[in-house]
Structure formats: structure tokens, C-alpha cells
Amino acid sequence: MSTFDLVIRNGTVVDGEGNAPFIADVAVREGVIVEVGSPESGTVEGSAAREIHADGALVTPGFVDIHTHYDGQATWDGSLNPSSWHGVTTVLMGNCGVGFAPVKPHNHQRLIQLMEGVEDIPGTALNIGLTWQWESFPEYLDYLGARNFDLDVATQLPHAALRVEVMGDRGINREPATAADVTEMRRLAREAIDAGALGFSTSRTINHRSSDGSLTPTITAGYEELLGIALGLQDAGRGVLQVVSDFDDVDLEFDLLHQVVAGSGRPMSISVAQNRQRPNNWRRVLERITSSRADGLAITGQVAPRGVGLLMGLHCTLHPFMTNRVWQRISELAPAEQAAEMRRPDFKQAVLAETESPEEMIKLGGRNIFRFEVMFELDRDPDYEPAGADSISARAARAGVTSEELVYDLMATGDGGALMYLPMLNYAEGNLDVVREMLTHPFTVPGLSDGGAHVGTICDVSFPTTYLTHWARDRAEGRIPLEYIVAQQTSATARTVGLHDRGVIAPGYRADINVIDFDRLKVHRPEPRYDLPGGACRLVQEAEGYLHTFVAGVEVAYNGKSTGDQPGRLIRGPQSAPLR
């Protein structure tokens, strides 16, 4: 009989704890790592039902992505791609205060409209895909708990759903919560945590709106409401808080969040990014996080490993001609047919001659769809730190044409698959230097990939792969050590949300493992797929270089493609670290 179920031989182990890489064997039995060769000898003695020879490849823990939105997809699809194509073996969903439980039947459409508007997931797909076989949050977890996935799934209680559940129209209209409202929210928060939610999430940004244009119900929630919900987590004795905010007045907003953490004793993670309009506010947020840490409060910044960018094109929600009244004549055609029409000289002339009215320019996407000076064509091998000389404006000037004409011609090429990339956050200086500062701050972890969301406008699900390739290998200056990067998106993210049983290559930890050809690792350009319920489109992004990905010792991806196995399960509550 074999000693082990799996042994990965002679790989370069990057253990997830920040130690220097070393060559060793890794042995797995019954979904758990049971032996790792020492840095001195490296060898694990014994046979295995399966052996993988990983000479020259990295062996890392599976990545733990703590900011995703698979709340809908997880109810109809066992394959949580694209995350599972990027070495991710655990996802946390229910971020930004949006989700689908708790919910009374008459509020189904309200929650769909919120998810559609805030996270750009088509309402048509949600209406078809969601079964609504739940009302309470524990019932939602029971539904998920009966399903299988290709990675592990954890959840958070979303504030918008909670507020609508308790307050109805008053919650939707952002009225202040009464004392009775807060008491009920506190009860339901404890109920959700007791049932297995890892925490609670809320949004305080004007960028989060329902599909009807109204602000998210949670944006003006006051201290008493936020503290009351946090005390529900305190009552349960566990759970984390997740917040996204505009931080227009950093100190005023941070004072509120600081007080909620101080009053409840619960840890909090806060989204941190550079806003072009207030390019230095992120530094003040990190200063306040550092100060709160000195006061003994567990507040952590969630940061992105590259710019957060809009994608525009004929397959996308946005592009520069979407409000053009001449172009709108072909808006109902398929993208390839649109491109063919756009190649007609008379149609091109008519489109470029049309002017936008002020009313049209403030529609979805706002003036950003015309910001050609910071808009870039995204090639087959995406460059996420493009030079200003490669912008649409700069290229157009060199070619002696207008920016509109250049981007028009790009979009009209072939089957209409051209993509324009516009980094909205973390790119005010035209480079990613500020991102490096955020990533290497002592109180931040990587996040914000939004896996499962923004299916027509953003495709940042490849953040884990970009973090490895761009910052540990490709960037000319300011590289970050590989062992630091791996630790940050494995054990550090896992521990931030209370998952201490994963993210490390060591005996006793879950056998969530990646085997990676680091020299060949890269992301592909996002591509459209019409595979959401009802045939709705989403942008997905593949990678190459992931040789094997294991979840609990079962191979879920081979050479970047799903194997079809689904050993992943719903995680209920925080997980303890193994005895070592």
C-alpha cells in the first residue's frame, strides 16, 4: 500500500510563511499535508498513489482571495472560474455590503438591482440563475453547504440585504435606523455568524448604486447602526468587518470606523486605493490604520496589486461611442456585426461627426469613456503598467488623427474584440509606484479582485497572477521578494479573515497547493464568454503556467484548465490552526 495519496517531488517550496524558498518534497494524505522535506535534505521517504515531479517549478500554498462576489454564481455553478484558473483555492464573497440573504420574497428584485448596479452582474442572468430557495441567512448557507465547488467558499453577511430585510422601504431610502431596527440587525448579525458567516460587510461609497441609479442603502448608515451590527459579531464571539468607503474626509470617516472597532472588539479590513481626484488620501488612511494598530485595534488595509481599471469595447458594458446617437443605430447587433458596420466609410463619417450632448456624457461611465489620455489598448499579452506614450491620445497625435478616430478604427477591426484599458485607481502618476508602497506596508494584505463581479467592465480576477509575475519577476525596478508575495496572498489573507488552517506548506495544513512554472507564468487578455444564465456575457481571463492546482489534495486544475473535480465546500466560520 502507498504511504501517501500524493507526493510532489523536488519542487521549489515557497511555504507561505515568508521563509526563503527551498527544494523539497511535499506529501499529502486525506486532504492534508503530512510531511515536507527539510531544507537540508528535501526528501520525503515513502511511496504515493500519485507522484508529481516538480523539478524547476514553484510549490506554493493555494491563494486565498478575500474580496470576491461569487454570491450568485455559487448558487448555480460549481466552477468558480476565473478565480480557480489563477491558483485561488479559497474565496470570500459577500463583500461591499451586497448579496442575496437575508431576503423576503418581495425584496428579490431589490437585491438583484443592487447587485446589478454595484457589481455589474446582468440582472437577466441573476433572474434566471438564482433559485431563491432561502430567506434567512442560515438557510442561504444551508443551500450553499449542499453544493460542491472547485474551490472553498466562505461568506459574509451583506449590510444592504440586512438593512432591506429589517427596514424595507426605509432602508432603501437610506433613512436612519431606529433603536428597534438596530436591535433586530444585531440579532440577525449574530444569527448569521453563528450559522457560519465569516463576517459582515458594508459600503460607504457613492460609486455603489443600484441599477436604477440610487445610492446603496448603506452609504449613510450611522455609528449606532454600524456599532450595533458589530456588537452582533461580538455576541457571537467571532467575525470580521469589511468596509469600502470614499474617505472624502479621511479623519472624519476613519474616526467612525475606529470607534466601531474599539466598541466591538472585532477586526476590520478597509479597502485602500489611490483616487485620481484625491491622490494622497490613501497615505492618510494607512497612517490612521497604523495609529489604530498602535492602539491595539486589528484594522487591516486591503490593497490591489495593480491599477483598478475599466475595460471598454464592443463586448463590454462601456465604450467611447455608447452614447453616440448614430452608433446606437447598430447597438442591438452582435459585436462582430457592429464591427462590420463600423468599417463602412459612410457610417464611420456619420459617427465621428456626431457630437455628444451634456446629458449623454453623464450616463453610465460618465466622462471616463472619453478620457483618451489615460486609455490604452490592451494587447494579447496585457501590460498593466503602460507608459503614457502608449495612450490613445499619444498614439493618435503621432498618427495625425483624432483620438476618437483611432479608437474607432481599433474597435472596428476584425470581430470587434479590441479592448481599451483605463486604470481608474492607483495610476494618478502614470505608474504603479504607489501600489508598491501599499503592497509592502506592514498592515495591508492583497485583495479587491472582485472575482465574479463587474463582468462587463472590469476583469481584475487575475490579481493573484499579476502580483507574482509583475512584482516578483517582470518589473524593472522595485521588485518584491517572491516569498513575501506568496505569504501575503496565502497565510496573510487567510488569517485576516480567521482561516488559520490553510495558506502554509507545512504538516497539518490543508493540502491546497499550486505547482507553478514561474518562468512561463502569465495572464492572457480578458475575453468575452456568453455563458452566464440566459446567455449573458461576462469577461473572463485565463492564465498559463499553473501546472497543477490542488484543493484538499484533489487536482482541480491541470495546465490552467479545470479538471472537473469539485472537492471545495462551504466554509462555516473561522478555522483553527493545526497543531505543529
N, C-alpha and C positions, 0 to 999 in steps of 0.2 A: 504494500500500500504506500501511496505517496505521503510524504511528510507534510506537504503544503498543498494548497489549492493552486497557488500561483507564486512563482519567483521571477522577479525582474533582475536579470544578471548584468553586473558590470556597468551600470549606468552612473552618470554623474549626479549624485543626490544633492538637491538643494532643499534642505529639510523643513523650511517654513518657519524656523526659529531664528534666522539671521546668521547662522553659522556658515563658515566657508564651505563651498562645495567640496565633496569628496566622492571617490569612486567606491561603490559598494553594491551588494545585492540587497534586495528588499523582498521579504517573504510574507505571504498573506494566507490566512486561514479563516474561513467562515466570516468573511467580510471585514476582517480586522487585520492590521499589520501586526505580525507576531515576532518578527526578527528583522534587524537591519545590521548588515555587516559593519564592523568598526571602521573608522577612518584609517586604521593601521593595516588591517588585513583585508577588509572589504568582503570577505566570503561568508556566505551562509551555507552550511552543510545540510545535505538532505535533498530529496527529490521532490518534484511537484507535478501535479496533473498537467500544468502548463508552464512552460518556461519561455520568457522573452529575453532575447539578447539585445541589450540597450547600449552597446558599446558606442561611445561618442554622443549619446543622447542625454538630455536632462531628465531627471526623475524628480518631479515636484508634487506637493500636495495638490489636490483639485482646488480650483479657485472658488472663493465664497463671495458672491455678488450680493451686496446688501441693499441695493436700490433698483428694484425691478417692478414691473407692472403686469405680471402674468395672471392677474386675478381672474380675467375672463378666459384666457387661453387654457389655463389649467383645468377649467371645468369641461372643456371639450377635446383637448389634445393632450396625449401623454408625452409627446416630444416637445420639450420647451426649448426649441431652437428659435433664434440663432444662438442663445447662450450656451447650449450644450455643444455647439461646434467650436467654442472658444475656450475649452478647458475648464468651464464652470461646472461644478458638481453640486453646488448648493445655491439657491436663490431665495432672497427675502422679498416678498411682494407686499402690496397694501401700503405703499409709500404715498407721500404727498396728500394724505387725507382722503383719497378716493378709493372706492371698492364697492362690493356688492352685498355687504351684510354689516349690520342687521338691516332688514328691509321688510316692510309690509307690502303686499301685492300692489296696492295703488301707487306705490313710490318706485316701481321698477323703472319707468321711463325717466324719472328724475335722476336716478343713479346712472342710467345709460347716457343721458345727456351730459352729465358731469364728466364721465369717463371719456366720452367722445370729444368734448371740448378741451378738457385739461390735458388729456394724454393722446389725442388724435388717433383714437381707435374707432373705425367706422361704426356708426350706430346700427347700420344694416347687419353687420357681422355679429354685433352683440345681441341684437334682437333675435337672430336665428340661432346663435350658438348657446346662449345662456338658457339653462333649463329651469332655473328658479325653484329648485327642489329644496329650498330652505327659506327660513325667515330670520331666525336668530343667528347670532354669530356661531354659537356652538353647533347648530345644525349645518351651517356652511362648512365648518371644519369636518364634521362627520361626512359630508358629501365628498370633500377632497380626500379625507382619510380612507375612503373606499376605492380610491383610484391609484393607478401606478404611473410613474413618470420615469424619464431617462435621467433625472437628477433629483435631489432632495428639495422640497419646497417648504418654506416657512412663511408665516403670515403676520400681519399687523392689523389692529383694529383701526379703520379709517374714520377720521373725525367727521367728514361730510356726511357719510352714511349714518353715523351715530347721531349727529345733530338733526338730520331729517327724520330719523326714526323717533326721536324724543319730542321734537318741536314742530314737525310738519312744515306748514307754510311759513311760520315764524322763523324757523331755521333757515329755510331757503331765502327768505327776505333779510337775513342777517340781523334780526332783532336780538337784543341782549337776552341771554338765558336767565330765567328766574331761578330762585333758590331751589324750587322743586325740580326744575329742569336739570340743574347741576347734580342734585341728589340722584336722579334717575340715570344720568350719564355715568356717574361714579359707579353705580350698581352694575350697569351694563359693561363698563370697562373691566371691573373685577371678573364678571362672568366670562368675558372673552379671554382674559389672561388665564383664569382657572381652566378654561377649555383647551388652551394650548397656544394662543397667540403669543408671539414673542414681544409684542409691544403695541404702541399706539402712534399714529402719525397724523400730522396736521399741516395745512398750507396757509401761509400768510403773504402770498404774492399776488399782485394784480395780473400777472401773466396767466394765472389759472382761472379759466372761465368756463362756464357751461357752454354747450353748443349753441344756445340762444344768446350768447354774449354776456350773460350776467356773471358777476363775480362769484367765486367759490363761496359757499355759505360760511366757511370757517375764517375768512380773512380778518374779520373784526372781532372775533371771539376774545372776551376779556380775561383778565387774570383769574377771577373767581372760577370761570368755566374751565380754563386750562388747568388750574391747580386742582379743582375738583376731580377732573378726569385722571390726573396724575396720582391723586390720592387713591383712586380705584386700583391703580397698579400697586401702590403702597399696601393697600389692604390685602392684595394677593401675594405680596412679598416678593414680587419679581416683575420684570418687564422693562423695556427701554422706550424712550420717547424719540420720535423723529420729526424734525421741523424743517420746512423750507420757507424763507422769508426774503423780502426785498431789502431789508436793512437800510431803508432810506435815511433814517436816523439811527445809526448803529447803537449808540449808547442807550437811547430810549428803548429800543426793541430788545437789546440784549439784557437790560435790567429786568425786563419782564420774564425772559426765559431763565435767567439766573435765579430769580425768585421762585419760579416753578420748580426747578431742580432742588433748590435749597429747602423748599417747603415740603417736597415729596420724598426726597432722597433717592429718586430714580435717575438713572443715567440718561443722557440725551445726546443725539447726534444732530448736527446742523449742516445743511448744505452751504458750501462756501465756493464762490466763483467770482471772477472779475467781471464787473459790469462796465460796458464802454462809457456809459454816462457818468458813473462814479467809480473811476478806475482804481482808486486806492482804498475803497471801503473794505475790501476783503482783508487787507492787512489789519485794520482796526478790529474786525471780527476775530481774527486769530489772536490779536493782543488780548481781547476780552476772554477768549477761551483759555489762554494761558493764565490770566489772572484768576479765573474761576477754578482752574485746576490747582492753583496755589492755595485757594480757599478750601480745597478738598472735594470739589464738585466734579463728577465724572461727565464732563462735556467734551465731545469729540467733533472735529470738523470732517465732513465728507467732501472730498475733492475729486476732480476729474483729471485723468492723465493727459488730456489734450483739450483743444477748444471744443466747446459745445456748439455744433453748427447746424444750420438749416441746409437741407438738400432740396434742390429745385430742378424740375424737369417735367416732361410730358406725362410721366408715370406718377408724379408726385402731387401732393396737395397744392403746392405753390410753384409758381414760375413767373418770370417778369411780364408775361403777356396775359396772365389770367384775368385781369380786369379790362383788357383791351376789347372794345365792343366789336371790332372787326374779327379779331381772333375768336371771340366767343361764338361765332357762327359755326365753328368746327369743334366746339368743346365736347360735344356728345360722341364724337368719333373715337375709335380706338387710337392709342398713341401712334402706331405705325401709319395709320391713315391720316392722322393730323400732320405728321412729318411730311408725308407725300403732298398734302395740300399746301403746306408751308413752302415747299420747293417751287410752287408756281410763281413766276415773277410778278404777275398782277396781284396775287394775294399778298405776297411779301410787301410790295409797294404800298398797298392799302393799309396793312397792319402798321407799318413803320410811319405812315403819315398820320395815323390816328393819335390824338392826344388824350391823356388821362385827365379826368375831372378830379377836383379835390376830394369829392365824395368817394370816388372809386379807389383813390390812393390810400384810403384808411381802412379798406376791407382786410380780410384775413391776410396776415403777412405784413400789413402796413406798408411803410415806405421801404422796408428792408428788401423787398423784391426788386428794388431799383438801385440798390447800393453796390454798383458795379466796381467801385474802388476797393471793396473788400470781398469781392466774389471771385471764385476760382473754378475752373473746370476740374472735375475730379476724374483722373485717368484710371486706367485699368489697375495700376499699382498706385493706390491713393497716397498723396503727400498731405499729411495733416499739419505740416508746418511750412506752408507755401510762402515764397518770397513775394513782396509787393510788386516786383517786376512781372510776376506771372498773373496778376489780377486781370479781370476782363477789361477794365479801363486802360491799364497799361498796354495790354496786347492790342486793343483797338487803336490806341494812339499810334503805336508802331505800324499798324497796318493801314492807317489813314482812313478808318471807318468809325462810325459811332459805336459806342458800347452796345446799344440796342441791336444794331445790325450784326455785330459779331456774335452775340449770344443767340440771336435768332438763327443764324446760319448753323451754329453748333447744334441747336435743338432740332433743326430740320434735317440733320444728317441721318442717313440710314433708317433704322426703325424707330427713331425718336428716343433712343436710350441715353442720350447725353445727360450728365448730371452736373449741376453747379453747386459748389460748396461755399457757404457763407458762415464763417465762425462768429457766432453771436457773443459768446462769453470766452474769457481767458485769452483774448487776442488783440487787446487795445494797442499794444506796441508792435503788432505785426510779427510776433514770435511767441514762443512758449516759455520764455524765461520765468514769468510769474508762476507758471504751472510747476516748474521745478521747485520753486520756493514753497508752494503749497504741499507738494508731494513729500518733501523732506522735513516738513515741520513736525516737531515731536508729538503733536496732539491731533494729527489727521490720519485718515485712512482713505483709500481709494473707493469711489462709489459713483453714483449718478449715471450709470449706464442706461437706465430706463429700458432695459430689456422687455420686449413685449408691448412697448408703447411707441407713440409718435410714428406710427407705421408708414405715414406718407410724407413726413417732414424731416425726421432725424433718424440716423442709424448709428447710435453710439454703443450698441451692444458689444462691439469689438474692443471696447476699452481695455479689457484684460490683456489682449494680444498686443495692442498698441503700447501699453505700459512696458511689456517685455521688450518688444523689438525696438521701439524708438528710444527708450531711455536707457536700456542696458546694452544696446548694440549699435544702433544706427546714427544717433545724434553726434555731430562732430565735436561739440563741446558740452560740458555739464552732464556727462553720463552719470547714472546712478547705479551703484553696485547691484548685481543680479540677485544676490542673496537678500538684500534689503527689499527689493521689489517683490520677490516671491513671498517673503514673510508678510509684507503689507497686505497682499491680496489673498492671503490664506489664513494664517493664525490671527493676524491683527483684525481683519474684518470679522472673522468668526467670533472672536472674543468680545468685540464691540457689541454684538447682539446676543451674547450669552451662550454661544455654541463652543464649548471647550473640548468637545470630543473629536474635532476634525481640524484640518489645516496644518498638520505636522506629520512628517515622515519619521515615525518612531513607534516602538511597540505599544500596543494598546489603543492606538488611534484608528479611526475608521479608514478603511482602505479605499479612500478617494484619491486617485493618483493619476497624474499625467506623465506620459513619456513623450518628450518633445525633441524634434530635430531643430535645434536652435538656429543653426545656420540657414535653414530653409524656411523658418517660420515667417509668415507674412499674412496680411489681410488682403482680401480681394475687394474690388469695388462693390458697393451695395448694388443689388439687382432687384427688380420687382418680381414678386410672385403673387399670383391671383389664387391663393389657397386658403384665405380666411372663409368662414362660413358665408355661403351665398356667393362665393367667387370674388369677394372684395380683395383689393390689392394691399400688399404690405412690402416694405423694403427689407430685405434680408442681406446678411453679409457673411460670406464663408471665409475660411482661413485654410492655409496649408502649413504643414509642419507638425501638427498634432498627430503623432503616430498612434498612440493609444490613450484613451481616457477610461478610467475605471470608477464606478460608483459602488461602494461597498464590495469591492473585489470583482464586480461584474463589468465586462467591457461594454461601454455604451457608445463609443465612437472609435473607428479604426481609420487611420489616414484621413481624418476630418469628416468622415461620413458616419451617420448613425448606423448602429448595428441592428437596431430594432428591439434590443433588450431594454427593459424598463424596471430596474431594481429600486428606483427612487421612490420615496414615500413622503407623506406629510410629516413634518417635524412638529411635535407638540411640546412647546415650552422649551426653556433653556436646557442644555445638556452638560453634564458634569465631565470634567477631565478624567482620563483614565489614571489609575494608579501606576506610578512608574518607579 
